Amino acid sequence: MKKFLKGILATTMVVAMTAALAGCGGGSDDAAQNEAAQDGATEQKETLTMATNAEFPPYEYYEGQTIVGIDAEIGAAIAEKLGYDFKVEDMAFDSIIPAVVSGKANFGMAGLTVTPDRLESVDFSDSYATGVQVVIVTEDSAITTVDDLFAEGANHSIGVQTGTTGDIYSTGDIEEKGLGTVERYNKGADAVQSLATGKIDCVIIDSQPAKEFVEANEGLKILETEYAVEDYAICFAKDSELTEKVNGALEELIADGTVQSIIDKYISAE
């Protein structure tokens, strides 16, 4: 009986030691797996989504299936500087601010100008570029200077892209004063097409896309006098923590010449 009990005890001890060793080995593997999982989670980056309207060359436009341009590249450089992945969402221009306010996008870039109305809904970064609003007319147009739009008795039809500063300015400066009518289009190209086919008298739009449109449409020209000069900035939801972060990154990218090199890539110095 004593021998029998000793045998059982020895067997039990062996089983317990084996289980303990197996447990130690499993714990080491689990720890290694947990550490690897944590490293993987650390490597994953959050994504910054930029809302834009890719109908505004050279600031944002399609090249094949890819959105490129000044804003797209500056946005990507900011995201990289801050350690984020980057994504661009194309939408109607007047949907950009609502997308940012609702959280669908982290920020908006589309040649956006700071205006009192927009400041009621969003915050803006420091300026990163200067834009000029110009007037496109036909080569035989009776409109020869910007002042003609404000002349007493003027009654011109003016094409704009909905929600742009061209829309905002002409509505307040001309339409509300009874000096003409504003025709709004979803795309700047649609407004230019209406001008080319004689449906409207002129188009107010940023100078850079204006140059592209005039080059692509025979019989159009840009008036020498400017309609307005404005600064472009990035919009954020009110009180977003991103505003300060992006301003810091933007300041560095301006200081080291990155922003200017991107602008020079798309806009010649001529």
BELVENWO-V486168 format. One record per residue. PHI is phi in whole degrees, -180 to 180 (NA if undefined). OMEGA is omega as a letter, one per 40 degrees, with the letter a starting at -180 (999 if undefined). Layout:
PHI/OMEGA, PHI/OMEGA
This chain:
NA/i, -61/i, -64/a, -65/i, -66/i, -61/i, -66/i, -64/a, -62/i, -63/i, -63/a, -63/a, -65/i, -63/a, -61/a, -65/i, -65/i, -63/i, -64/i, -63/i, -64/i, -64/i, -63/i, -63/a, -62/a, -65/i, -63/i, -65/i, -64/a, -62/i, -63/i, -64/i, -66/i, -62/i, -63/i, -65/i, -64/i, -65/i, -62/i, -63/i, -65/i, -66/a, -72/i, -70/a, -104/i, -72/a, -109/i, -94/i, -104/i, -104/i, -88/i, -151/i, -125/a, -79/i, -129/a, -137/a, -66/e, -94/a, -78/i, -158/i, -164/a, -89/i, -123/a, 71/i, -100/a, -108/i, -85/a, -125/i, 126/a, -58/a, -64/a, -61/a, -74/i, -66/i, -60/i, -65/i, -66/i, -65/i, -60/i, -63/a, -61/a, -90/i, 85/i, -109/i, -76/a, -136/i, -142/i, -114/i, -113/i, -88/a, -158/i, -61/a, -56/a, -77/i, -98/a, -64/a, -63/i, -58/i, -65/i, -71/a, -62/a, -80/a, 91/i, -64/i, -129/i, -79/i, -159/a, -124/i, -138/i, -167/a, 61/a, -82/i, -103/i, -75/i, -132/i, -56/a, -63/a, -68/i, -66/i, -72/a, -108/a, -138/i, -101/a, -125/i, -78/i, -65/i, -71/i, -123/i, -161/i, -111/i, -116/i, -129/i, -86/a, -127/a, -117/i, -99/i, -135/i, -77/a, -63/a, -103/a, -67/i, -77/i, -85/a, -111/i, -141/i, -62/a, -60/i, -62/a, -72/a, -108/a, -66/i, -60/a, 85/i, -65/i, -148/a, -90/i, -98/a, -118/i, -93/i, -143/i, -90/a, -53/i, 86/a, -80/i, -67/i, -60/i, -65/a, -62/a, -63/a, -68/i, -64/a, -76/a, -80/a, -121/a, -64/a, -70/i, -99/i, 73/a, -98/a, 165/i, -120/i, -109/i, -103/a, -103/a, -128/i, -69/a, -129/i, -61/i, -62/i, -68/i, -65/i, -64/i, -65/i, -65/i, -65/a, -64/a, -98/i, 81/a, -84/i, -135/a, -93/a, -164/i, -132/i, -106/a, -160/i, -62/a, -63/a, -69/i, -63/i, -59/i, -61/i, -66/a, -67/a, -66/i, -63/a, -89/a, -127/a, -63/i, 94/i, -113/i, -149/i, -107/i, -63/a, -69/a, -80/a, -82/i, -85/i, -163/i, -116/a, -145/i, -104/i, -93/a, -147/a, -99/a, -103/a, -135/i, -61/a, -54/i, 61/i, -68/i, -68/i, -69/a, -56/a, -67/a, -62/a, -67/i, -60/i, -64/i, -66/a, -63/i, -60/i, -67/a, -70/i, -74/a, -64/a, -88/i, 88/a, -63/a, -62/a, -65/i, -66/i, -68/i, -62/a, -63/i, -63/a, -106/a, -124/a, -72/a, -81/a, -69/999
